[in-house]
Structures are given as structure tokens and as C-alpha cells.
């Protein structure tokens, strides 16, 4: 039996329970059970809440491992974030119609509340899955998948889980919902989904069958970090930000389609995507974070409206084409934390840059695509070239003109060919070869140049 001395109450708010636990009855007159009021009360087995209470605060009963039943009165309107988190023995709780708001992860880890199919669902929110099935279909009527819903403990997801079917009507996948479900291979996502929370699929290393629907407008940071089996990703039109670490360590991704709606790309967004071959940054992007494509060792070219806003990515080697008002072509190579491109732009040390491009060293080893684009850029650049260097660049472009056309087609950048022709440096035989290649292309913008 509870005594008055077991409770610390201030202005109607139960601030802290200091009693021994057992079966506890909260005193009449309390209007709110405060944040962490019963947090980690190991001896608490049941709680009766009076009908004067309107709010249960954040983590109010979190980690009460012996708690088995809770009586929630009709007066309660709001249950805070993680209010009953990890109450693993909780078997009975009644959520009345009066409750209009249930916070994030309020019943995370409450496996004792699961129905016969392993689901803990209140107010159309799936808070927890406690089953062991390999193939799971989330019930119709669910509107939101709560944070950590399929996570067994802090660092381990449902290891049996292989596929999930999410019903139409679900609008949000909460943070870390499928964190480290390492055997998950397939997720069916409906067109009703609007948001994917941070870390939602982080560490799902076998996930390969996933399409982000066009209805999605928000993707949280590190949402797909470590999803190394994903191959091609199309980010929906309407997403305005690619948050930091979103696709970090997605080592299987070969291509990413970024929509024109994106305005910013966060730190490390594509870091260690070491199968990624190219990257197109839309014109509306005004902010690019640090190391956005560091260690993308197979990345061959980048198109951007600007020089990636002081590009800061190490261990890459790319042809960089600037499509904005200050157009330009550059070879970009960087090892460790050194930033070759901006170094030359700031210092004007173009002589060394020319020597590296022509000799393919000694500091940087450029791919052929980067060397061709760099050569084109230098020939178009107002910075004066020596006659010897100019001749070497012309020789390089004549020798590799066919490959330059192929690169321009791959990038869908006919301006490369227009600028090449404007230099009037191709010999007659090479010019004929280039025109035949252009005429054979099915893209009108290219064939018109033949």
C-alpha cells in the first residue's frame, strides 16, 4: 500500500516516486505524472492512476521491468514520448478514446502487450513487433510505424525478418524502425508514405528490393546507411534535402537519381558508396556538405551547377563538369584530405595542373575521362597556355575524341561537343569520325551537331 511519503508532488505534478514499488496507487489530485517519475522503478508491479490525471510525461514508466498492469483513466489525454518504453512484462493497459496524443516510442519494447500476431498497436500506430516470422504483413489500418518497432534491443533488429509488406495508409516510418534487421531483403512500401525517419533502415545490409515511392517528401539522416545490397536509388521529386549520412556505406549503389526539388545535400551523404559511377547535382542545390562523396573510388564524373560549393571529398578521381553560370570543365583528384581542384582555383598554379594532366602524375593519377575533360577546360580557359602544352592537349583530344563523345552522351551534355567544335582543333579525319558518331545517336541534341 502506498503512503504519501512515497511521492514527490509539486503543484499537482508527480515529480518522483521514491517508494519501494509493488502495487502503487497514485494519490487523488495529481494532474500530471511528470517526466521520468517512475523511471527504472524495478519493484513496481502495477499502477492505478486517478481520474484527475490528464498527462503522462516522457519516460514516466520507462524500464519498469516488473510492471505488469496499468489502469489509465478516461481523464488522460496525452501520453509522452517513451512513456512505457521497455516495460517488457507489461501485459495489460487500457488506452481510452480520451487519449488524443501518444508520443514516439511510447510502447517500444512492450512485448507483453503483443497480439496473437506479435503486433503492439495503439491508435493506429505500430509500436512494437514481438513475433519471429520471416515474412511479415503489417495489418491494415496502421497509419504509422513507430521508432524501433522492429528492433529487439538497442543494437539488434529482428534477425529472422526477411520481408515486410506495409499497407496502404501508412504515412510514416519512424526512426530506427528496422535498424540492423540484417536479414531483411525486401520491403514493400505504399504510395501513401510521406516520411522515412533517421536511421530507419540503417544496417539492413541485405536489403535489395526497395522502391521509395513518389509520395515521400522527407528522408532522415542515415536512413539507409550501411544498406550495402541496394543497387539503384531514385529519390522522389518533392524531397528537398538529402540529409547527412543518408546513403553512407551503400557500397552496392551504382547510380542515384536526385530530383530537381533537392536544395541541400548533407555531410557524408554518399560517402563510401564505392560502386557509384556518376553523380548529377541538380541546379537548385545551394548547399553541399563535407565529404559528400569521399571514398567513392569508382566515381567517374560529377555534374554540378557549381564547384560543389568548395568540394571536400577525399580519395576520388573524377571529371567535374560545372553547368551553372560559371561553366567549366575540370579534372578533380584528391587523396587524403587534400583538395586539388579548389587548391588550383585559389592559387592559380595552373602550370603544375597542366603537367599532372598531361603526364598523369606525379601527384595524382587521373582517369582518362578526367584527363579529357580537364584538357577541354584548359583549352577553353582564359589562363594562357604555352604552345607546347596547347599542342599536347590538342593531341590528347584528337586521340580520344571518340571516347569524349561517349562520355558526353553518358552525361547528356551536348555542350561538351559544342565547346570541342568551337576550339577548331580536330583534324579532318577525327572530325569525320565524331560527326558520324553524333549522327548515329538517337538523341536529337547530339545528332543535330553532326
C-alpha positions as CSV (number, residue, x, y, z in Angstrom):
1,X,0.0,0.0,0.0
2,X,1.4,3.4,-1.0
3,X,1.9,6.2,1.5
4,X,2.1,9.9,1.0
5,X,5.8,10.0,1.7
6,X,6.4,7.8,-1.4
7,X,5.5,10.6,-3.8
8,X,7.2,14.0,-4.5
9,X,4.4,16.2,-5.8
10,X,4.7,19.9,-6.8
11,X,1.7,21.9,-8.0
12,X,-0.2,18.8,-8.9
13,X,2.7,17.2,-10.9
14,X,4.0,13.9,-9.6
15,X,7.7,14.7,-10.0
16,X,9.2,11.5,-8.5
17,X,8.1,8.2,-6.9
18,X,10.5,7.2,-4.1
19,X,8.7,4.3,-2.6
20,X,9.5,0.5,-2.7
21,X,7.3,-0.4,-5.6
22,X,4.8,-3.2,-5.6
23,X,1.2,-2.3,-6.3
24,X,1.0,1.5,-6.4
25,X,-2.0,3.9,-6.3
26,X,-1.2,7.4,-7.3
27,X,-2.9,9.9,-4.9
28,X,-6.0,11.8,-5.9
29,X,-5.5,15.4,-7.0
30,X,-2.4,14.7,-9.1
31,X,-3.0,16.2,-12.5
32,X,0.2,15.1,-14.3
33,X,2.7,12.2,-14.0
34,X,5.9,14.0,-14.7
35,X,8.8,13.0,-16.9
36,X,10.8,10.1,-15.5
37,X,8.6,10.0,-12.4
38,X,8.8,6.1,-12.1
39,X,11.8,5.6,-14.4
40,X,13.6,2.3,-13.8
41,X,11.5,1.5,-10.7
42,X,12.4,-2.1,-10.7
43,X,10.0,-3.1,-7.9
44,X,6.9,-1.6,-9.5
45,X,4.3,-4.3,-10.4
46,X,1.1,-2.4,-11.0
47,X,-0.1,1.2,-11.1
48,X,-3.5,2.8,-10.6
49,X,-3.8,6.3,-12.0
50,X,-6.6,8.6,-10.6
51,X,-9.1,10.3,-12.9
52,X,-7.6,13.7,-12.0
53,X,-4.5,13.0,-14.3
54,X,-4.6,14.4,-17.8
55,X,-1.0,13.7,-18.9
56,X,1.6,11.0,-18.6
57,X,5.1,12.5,-19.2
58,X,8.1,11.4,-21.2
59,X,9.7,8.2,-20.0
60,X,7.4,8.3,-17.0
61,X,7.4,4.5,-16.6
62,X,10.3,3.6,-18.9
63,X,12.3,0.5,-18.0
64,X,9.9,-0.6,-15.2
65,X,10.8,-4.2,-15.9
66,X,8.4,-5.8,-13.4
67,X,5.4,-3.6,-14.3
68,X,2.5,-5.9,-15.4
69,X,-0.6,-3.8,-15.5
70,X,-1.6,-0.1,-15.7
71,X,-5.1,1.4,-15.2
72,X,-5.3,4.6,-17.4
73,X,-8.5,6.7,-16.6
74,X,-10.7,8.5,-19.1
75,X,-9.2,11.8,-18.0
76,X,-5.8,11.1,-19.6
77,X,-5.4,13.0,-22.9
78,X,-1.7,12.7,-23.7
79,X,1.0,10.0,-23.2
80,X,4.5,11.3,-23.7
81,X,7.5,10.0,-25.7
82,X,8.8,6.6,-24.5
83,X,6.4,6.7,-21.5
84,X,6.3,2.9,-21.2
85,X,9.5,2.1,-23.1
86,X,11.0,-1.3,-22.4
87,X,8.3,-2.3,-19.9
88,X,8.8,-5.8,-21.2
89,X,6.5,-7.6,-18.7
90,X,3.6,-5.2,-19.2
91,X,0.6,-7.3,-20.1
92,X,-2.4,-5.1,-19.5
93,X,-3.1,-1.5,-20.3
94,X,-6.3,0.2,-21.5
95,X,-6.0,3.2,-23.8
96,X,-9.2,5.2,-23.8
97,X,-10.8,7.3,-26.5
98,X,-9.9,10.4,-24.4
99,X,-6.2,9.9,-25.3
100,X,-5.6,12.1,-28.4
101,X,-1.8,12.0,-28.4
102,X,0.7,9.2,-27.9
103,X,4.3,10.1,-28.2
104,X,7.2,8.5,-30.1
105,X,8.2,5.0,-29.0
106,X,5.7,5.2,-26.1
107,X,5.4,1.4,-26.0
108,X,8.7,0.4,-27.6
109,X,9.8,-3.0,-26.3
110,X,6.5,-3.7,-24.6
111,X,6.5,-7.3,-26.0
112,X,4.0,-8.5,-23.4
113,X,1.3,-6.3,-25.0
114,X,1.6,-8.0,-28.4
115,X,-1.5,-9.6,-30.0
116,X,-1.5,-13.1,-31.4
117,X,0.4,-12.0,-34.5
118,X,3.1,-10.2,-32.5
119,X,2.0,-6.6,-33.0
120,X,1.6,-3.9,-30.4
121,X,-0.8,-1.3,-31.9
122,X,-2.5,1.6,-30.3
123,X,-4.3,4.5,-32.0
124,X,-3.2,3.2,-35.5
125,X,0.5,3.3,-34.5
126,X,2.6,0.1,-34.7
127,X,4.8,0.5,-31.6
128,X,6.4,-2.9,-31.5
129,X,6.7,-6.2,-33.3
130,X,7.4,-9.2,-31.0
131,X,7.0,-12.1,-33.4
132,X,9.5,-14.3,-35.1
133,X,8.1,-14.6,-38.6
134,X,10.3,-14.3,-41.6
135,X,7.6,-12.7,-43.8
136,X,5.5,-10.0,-42.1
137,X,2.5,-8.2,-43.3
138,X,1.6,-5.2,-41.2
139,X,-2.2,-5.1,-40.5
140,X,-4.5,-2.8,-42.5
141,X,-5.4,0.3,-40.5
142,X,-2.0,1.1,-39.3
143,X,-1.1,4.7,-40.1
144,X,2.4,4.9,-38.7
145,X,5.3,2.6,-37.9
146,X,6.9,3.7,-34.6
147,X,10.5,4.2,-33.8
148,X,12.5,1.0,-33.2
149,X,9.3,-1.0,-33.9
150,X,11.3,-4.0,-35.3
151,X,14.3,-3.6,-33.0
152,X,14.9,-6.3,-30.4
153,X,17.4,-4.3,-28.3
154,X,19.4,-1.1,-28.8
155,X,21.8,-2.6,-31.4
156,X,20.0,-5.5,-32.9
157,X,17.0,-5.7,-35.2
158,X,14.7,-8.7,-35.8
159,X,17.1,-11.2,-37.2
160,X,14.5,-13.6,-38.6
161,X,12.8,-10.9,-40.6
162,X,13.3,-11.3,-44.4
163,X,10.4,-9.3,-45.9
164,X,7.9,-6.7,-44.8
165,X,4.7,-5.6,-46.6
166,X,3.5,-2.2,-45.4
167,X,-0.2,-1.5,-46.1
168,X,-1.7,1.5,-47.9
169,X,-2.4,4.2,-45.5
170,X,0.9,4.2,-43.6
171,X,2.3,7.7,-43.8
172,X,5.4,7.5,-41.7
173,X,8.2,5.1,-40.9
174,X,9.8,6.1,-37.6
175,X,13.4,6.5,-36.7
176,X,15.4,3.2,-36.4
177,X,12.2,1.3,-37.2
178,X,14.1,-1.5,-39.0
179,X,17.5,-0.7,-37.5
180,X,20.0,-3.6,-38.1
181,X,17.4,-6.1,-39.4
182,X,20.4,-7.6,-41.1
183,X,18.5,-10.4,-42.9
184,X,15.8,-8.2,-44.3
185,X,15.9,-8.4,-48.1
186,X,12.6,-6.8,-49.3
187,X,10.2,-4.1,-48.2
188,X,7.0,-3.2,-50.0
189,X,6.2,0.5,-49.4
190,X,2.8,2.1,-50.3
191,X,2.3,5.3,-52.2
192,X,0.7,6.8,-49.0
193,X,4.1,7.1,-47.3
194,X,5.3,10.7,-46.7
195,X,8.3,10.3,-44.3
196,X,11.2,8.0,-43.6
197,X,12.8,8.7,-40.2
198,X,16.5,8.8,-39.4
199,X,18.3,5.5,-39.2
200,X,15.1,3.8,-40.4
201,X,16.9,1.1,-42.4
202,X,20.4,1.6,-41.1
203,X,22.4,-1.6,-41.1
204,X,20.0,-3.6,-43.2
205,X,22.9,-5.0,-45.2
206,X,20.9,-7.5,-47.3
207,X,18.1,-5.1,-48.2
208,X,18.0,-5.0,-52.0
209,X,14.3,-4.9,-53.1
210,X,13.1,-1.4,-52.1
211,X,11.5,1.4,-54.1
212,X,11.0,4.8,-52.4
213,X,7.5,5.9,-53.6
214,X,7.0,9.3,-55.2
215,X,4.8,10.3,-52.2
216,X,7.8,10.6,-49.9
217,X,8.9,14.2,-49.1
218,X,11.2,13.6,-46.2
219,X,14.1,11.2,-45.6
220,X,16.0,11.4,-42.3
221,X,19.8,11.3,-41.8
222,X,21.5,7.9,-42.1
223,X,18.1,6.4,-43.1
224,X,19.8,3.8,-45.4
225,X,23.4,3.9,-44.1
226,X,25.0,0.5,-44.5
227,X,22.4,-0.9,-46.9
228,X,25.2,-2.4,-48.9
229,X,22.9,-4.6,-51.2
230,X,20.9,-1.6,-52.6
231,X,21.9,-1.0,-56.3
232,X,19.9,1.8,-57.9
233,X,18.2,4.6,-55.9
234,X,15.7,7.1,-57.2
235,X,15.0,9.9,-54.7
236,X,11.4,11.2,-55.2
237,X,10.5,14.6,-56.6
238,X,9.4,16.6,-53.6
239,X,12.3,15.7,-51.3
240,X,14.1,19.0,-50.6
241,X,17.1,17.7,-48.5
242,X,19.3,14.7,-48.6
243,X,20.4,14.6,-45.0
244,X,23.8,13.7,-43.8
245,X,24.9,10.0,-44.0
246,X,21.6,9.1,-45.8
247,X,23.3,6.6,-48.1
248,X,26.7,6.3,-46.5
249,X,28.3,2.8,-46.9
250,X,25.8,1.8,-49.5
251,X,28.6,0.0,-51.3
252,X,26.3,-1.6,-53.9
253,X,24.7,1.5,-55.3
254,X,25.8,2.2,-58.9
255,X,23.5,5.1,-59.7
256,X,21.5,7.7,-57.8
257,X,18.8,9.9,-59.3
258,X,18.5,13.2,-57.4
259,X,15.4,15.2,-58.2
260,X,15.3,18.9,-59.1
261,X,13.5,19.6,-55.8
262,X,16.6,19.0,-53.7
263,X,18.2,22.1,-52.3
264,X,20.9,20.7,-49.9
265,X,23.0,17.6,-49.5
266,X,24.4,16.8,-46.1
267,X,27.8,15.7,-44.9
268,X,28.9,12.2,-46.0
269,X,25.6,11.6,-47.8
270,X,27.2,9.2,-50.3
271,X,30.5,8.6,-48.5
272,X,31.9,5.1,-49.2
273,X,29.4,4.3,-52.0
274,X,32.3,2.7,-53.7
275,X,30.3,1.3,-56.6
276,X,28.8,4.7,-57.6
277,X,29.8,5.6,-61.1
278,X,28.4,9.1,-61.6
279,X,26.6,11.9,-59.7
280,X,24.4,14.7,-61.1
281,X,23.8,17.6,-58.6
282,X,20.6,19.5,-59.6
283,X,20.7,23.2,-60.3
284,X,18.7,24.2,-57.2
285,X,21.2,22.7,-54.8
286,X,22.8,25.6,-52.8
287,X,24.4,23.6,-50.0
288,X,26.7,20.6,-50.2
289,X,28.2,19.2,-47.0
290,X,31.6,17.8,-46.2
291,X,32.9,14.5,-47.7
292,X,29.7,14.1,-49.6
293,X,31.3,11.5,-51.9
294,X,34.6,10.7,-50.2
295,X,35.9,7.2,-51.0
296,X,33.6,6.7,-53.9
297,X,36.5,5.0,-55.7
298,X,34.6,4.1,-58.8
299,X,33.0,7.5,-59.3
300,X,34.0,8.7,-62.8
301,X,32.2,12.0,-63.2
302,X,30.2,14.7,-61.5
303,X,27.8,17.3,-63.0
304,X,27.1,20.2,-60.7
305,X,25.7,23.8,-61.0
306,X,28.8,25.0,-59.1
307,X,32.2,23.6,-58.0
308,X,30.3,21.6,-55.3
309,X,30.5,24.7,-53.1
310,X,34.1,24.1,-52.1
311,X,34.1,20.4,-52.8
312,X,35.5,18.5,-49.9
313,X,35.8,14.8,-50.8
314,X,38.9,12.7,-50.4
315,X,40.0,9.6,-52.3
316,X,38.1,10.3,-55.5
317,X,39.1,10.8,-59.2
318,X,36.5,12.4,-61.4
319,X,35.7,14.5,-64.4
320,X,33.9,17.6,-63.0
321,X,31.6,19.5,-65.3
322,X,30.1,22.7,-64.0
323,X,26.8,23.5,-65.6
324,X,25.9,26.8,-63.9
325,X,26.6,30.4,-64.9
326,X,30.3,30.0,-64.4
327,X,30.6,27.0,-66.6
328,X,33.8,24.9,-66.7
329,X,35.5,21.6,-67.1
330,X,38.0,20.2,-64.6
331,X,39.9,17.1,-63.7
332,X,39.4,16.5,-60.0
333,X,41.5,14.2,-58.0
334,X,42.0,14.1,-54.2
335,X,43.8,11.9,-51.8
336,X,43.6,12.0,-48.0
337,X,42.2,15.4,-47.1
338,X,43.9,17.4,-49.9
339,X,41.6,19.3,-52.2
340,X,43.2,19.5,-55.6
341,X,40.5,21.4,-57.5
342,X,40.0,24.3,-55.1
343,X,43.7,24.5,-54.5
344,X,44.4,25.3,-58.1
345,X,41.4,27.7,-58.5
346,X,42.6,29.7,-55.5
347,X,46.3,29.7,-56.1
348,X,46.4,29.9,-59.9
349,X,49.1,27.3,-60.1
350,X,47.9,26.1,-63.4
351,X,51.3,25.1,-64.7
352,X,51.5,22.2,-62.2
353,X,47.9,21.3,-63.0
354,X,48.8,21.1,-66.7
355,X,51.8,18.9,-66.1
356,X,49.8,16.5,-64.0
357,X,47.0,16.3,-66.6
358,X,49.4,15.6,-69.5
359,X,51.8,13.3,-67.7
360,X,49.1,11.7,-65.5
361,X,51.1,12.4,-62.4
362,X,53.3,12.7,-60.4
363,X,50.9,13.6,-57.5
364,X,47.6,12.5,-58.9
365,X,46.6,9.6,-61.3
366,X,43.7,10.8,-63.4
367,X,41.2,8.6,-65.2
368,X,41.0,9.2,-68.9
369,X,37.6,10.8,-68.6
370,X,39.0,13.3,-66.1
371,X,42.0,14.0,-68.3
372,X,39.9,14.6,-71.4
373,X,37.5,17.0,-69.5
374,X,40.5,18.7,-67.9
375,X,42.2,19.2,-71.3
376,X,39.0,20.7,-72.8
377,X,38.7,23.0,-69.8
378,X,42.2,24.2,-70.1
379,X,41.9,24.9,-73.8
380,X,38.8,27.0,-73.2
381,X,40.3,28.7,-70.2
382,X,41.5,32.3,-70.5
383,X,44.6,31.5,-68.5
384,X,47.4,31.5,-71.1
385,X,48.9,28.1,-72.2
386,X,52.4,27.7,-73.6
387,X,52.4,26.5,-77.2
388,X,53.9,23.1,-76.2
389,X,51.2,22.5,-73.6
390,X,48.5,23.5,-76.0
391,X,49.7,21.1,-78.6
392,X,49.8,18.2,-76.1
393,X,46.2,18.9,-75.1
394,X,45.1,19.0,-78.7
395,X,46.9,15.7,-79.4
396,X,45.1,14.2,-76.4
397,X,41.6,15.3,-77.5
398,X,42.2,14.2,-81.1
399,X,43.4,10.8,-80.0
400,X,40.4,10.3,-77.6
401,X,37.7,12.2,-79.4
402,X,35.5,9.1,-79.8
403,X,35.6,8.4,-76.1
404,X,34.8,12.1,-75.4
405,X,31.7,11.8,-77.5
406,X,30.7,8.7,-75.5
407,X,31.3,10.5,-72.2
408,X,29.2,13.5,-73.4
409,X,26.4,11.2,-74.3
410,X,26.6,9.4,-70.9
411,X,26.4,12.7,-69.2
412,X,23.7,14.0,-71.5
413,X,25.8,17.1,-72.0
414,X,25.9,18.1,-75.7
415,X,27.7,21.4,-74.7
416,X,30.9,19.3,-74.4
417,X,30.8,18.6,-78.1
418,X,29.7,22.2,-79.0
419,X,32.7,23.5,-77.0
420,X,35.0,21.0,-78.6
421,X,34.0,22.1,-82.1
422,X,34.3,25.8,-81.1
423,X,38.0,25.3,-80.4
424,X,38.5,24.2,-84.1
425,X,41.3,21.8,-83.0
426,X,40.2,18.5,-84.5
427,X,42.0,17.2,-87.7
428,X,39.8,16.3,-90.7
429,X,39.8,12.5,-90.1
430,X,38.9,12.9,-86.4
431,X,36.2,15.4,-87.2
432,X,34.6,13.0,-89.6
433,X,34.6,10.2,-87.0
434,X,33.0,12.5,-84.5
435,X,30.2,13.6,-86.9
436,X,29.4,10.0,-87.8
437,X,29.1,9.1,-84.1
438,X,26.8,12.1,-83.5
439,X,24.6,11.3,-86.5
440,X,24.1,7.7,-85.2
441,X,22.9,8.9,-81.8
442,X,19.1,8.8,-81.1
443,X,19.3,12.0,-79.0
444,X,18.3,15.0,-81.2
445,X,20.5,17.4,-79.3
446,X,23.5,15.3,-80.3
447,X,22.6,14.3,-83.8
448,X,21.9,17.9,-84.7
449,X,25.6,18.6,-84.1
450,X,26.7,16.1,-86.8
